[in-house]
Amino acid sequence: MAKLDYYLILEVKRSDSRETIKKSYRRLARQYHPDQNPENIRAEERFKAVVEAWEVLGDPERRRLYDLFGHRASGQGFPGYPGPDLHPIDVFDEMLKKVRDDLKRRLFRRRGSDLRIDITLTMREVLLGSERVFELPRVNAAGEPVRRRVKFTIPRGVSEGRVLRWKGQGAPGKNGGQSGDLLVRILVEQHPIFHFESGELVVDLYLTRKEADRGVSVAIPSPWGARTFAVPAHVSEGDSLEAPLLGGLDKAGNRRSLWLRVHVADSDRPSPDFLADRERLENYVRALHEGKA
């Protein structure tokens, strides 16, 4: 039976260098080594053919004779030559070394530590979302500490105390370990008018006793500017009135409701604190009209 061409066996071209042929031999020897393919007769035969081809093509003089005479060069009448400098056992030793190195890396692999940052958002940033640029510490290829600037999007509707996590943006791992995460805890800047209750945006509304009994049209603040709201008659202290579409945005970008928490003066002559709170609200609405808030 005619033998298969050694160059085809090693999956190389006749013009390839010895180094290229050697790389291909190593790859194929690993692939078809009996230890990698137990009880696989076809793999064992392929391994033997790969080794035989390398014993010829790996030796410059034997390769020269093979190029001239083909497989006849190994027959009677042609002098023998020592084999190449890579014996099949070297492949097995190399595989063991690779396994040991991989195991060592896994044993000493360490995940990078998490980076923890606190940021304070304005009420508008909480309601509408924002972008922030962080300077994060890193280690360059020379092992020197450096800093890098990374932009992150803060989603709308985040609440006080919530922790946002960005995977892989923390300190780098060691020995191939994963990088840690960036953890950002949200703090919300106190606002003179708006506040959150159970995740809903709330404004305190101050009414006289007469306004609460009869109903009144009042100017109210919202993230979208000043608006007019019709307060129904017979509201009481602590009532919550809904102003649809005047709150912040939900995750889908739709407007939520603004809630008005009713405060009613105890008598026809409100207390100084009540009047001061009402004046603060009116001044803020006026500032919205003037574009100063």
C-alpha positions, 0 to 999 in steps of 0.5 A, a space after each residue: 500500500 502506498 504511503 501517504 506523503 509526509 508533508 500531508 501527514 504533518 499538514 504543512 507545505 513543502 516550502 515551509 521552514 523546519 520551525 513551522 513543521 516542528 510546530 505542526 508536529 507538536 500540535 498533532 502529536 499532542 492531539 493524537 497522543 495515546 494518553 489523550 485518546 485511550 483505546 482509540 486505534 485510529 488515533 494511535 495509528 495517526 500518532 505513529 504516522 505523525 512521528 514517522 513523518 517528523 523523524 524524516 522531515 525534522 532531519 535536514 539531510 533526510 528531508 533533502 533525500 525525501 524531497 528527491 526520492 520520496 519514500 524510496 529514500 528510506 529503502 535499501 541503498 540509502 544511508 541511515 541518519 539519526 532522528 530529529 532532536 524531538 523524541 515522542 516522549 518529549 511531547 508527553 513531558 511537555 503535556 505534563 509540564 503544561 498541566 502542572 503550570 495550569 494547576 499552579 495558576 489555578 491554585 494561586 489565582 486570586 480575584 481582585 478586590 472590589 472598589 467601593 465608592 459613595 456618590 451623592 446625586 441631586 434630586 434631579 439626577 435621581 429622577 432623570 438619571 445621569 452620567 458620572 465619570 470615575 477615576 479608578 485605580 489600576 496597575 499597568 503592565 510594569 506593575 505601576 499604579 495608574 488611574 483610569 477615567 471611566 464613564 458610567 450611566 446612573 439609571 433613573 429612579 435610584 434610591 437612597 442607600 442603593 448599591 450599584 454594581 459594575 462587574 469587572 471594574 474593580 481591582 485587577 486579579 492576580 495570576 489570571 484571576 478575575 477583576 473585582 467589581 465596582 460598588 457605588 452606594 447612592 446618597 441623595 442630596 437633600 432637597 428643600 421641596 421634594 422628598 421620597 416616600 416608599 419610592 414615590 416623589 412627594 411634595 408637601 402642600 400647605 393649605 388654609 382651612 378655607 382652601 381645604 374646605 372649599 377646594 382651590 387651584 394652586 401652583 405646584 412644583 414638578 421636575 418638569 417645571 411649575 404646574 397648576 393643580 386643582 385641589 378638590 374640596 374637603 381635603 384633610 390633614 395627611 391626605 395624598 393627592 395624585 398629580 399624574 405624569 408630573 413625577 420622575 421617570 420609570 425604567 422605561 422612560 415613562 413619567 410617574 406621578 407626583 404626590 401632594 401631601 396635604 397639610 392644613 392650618 389648625 385655624 384661620 390664623 396659621 402658625 409661623 412655622 406653617 406660614 414659613 413652609 408655605 412661603 418656601 414652597 411658593 418661592 420655589 414655584 416662583 423660581 421655577 417660573 423664572 428659570 432660577 430653580 
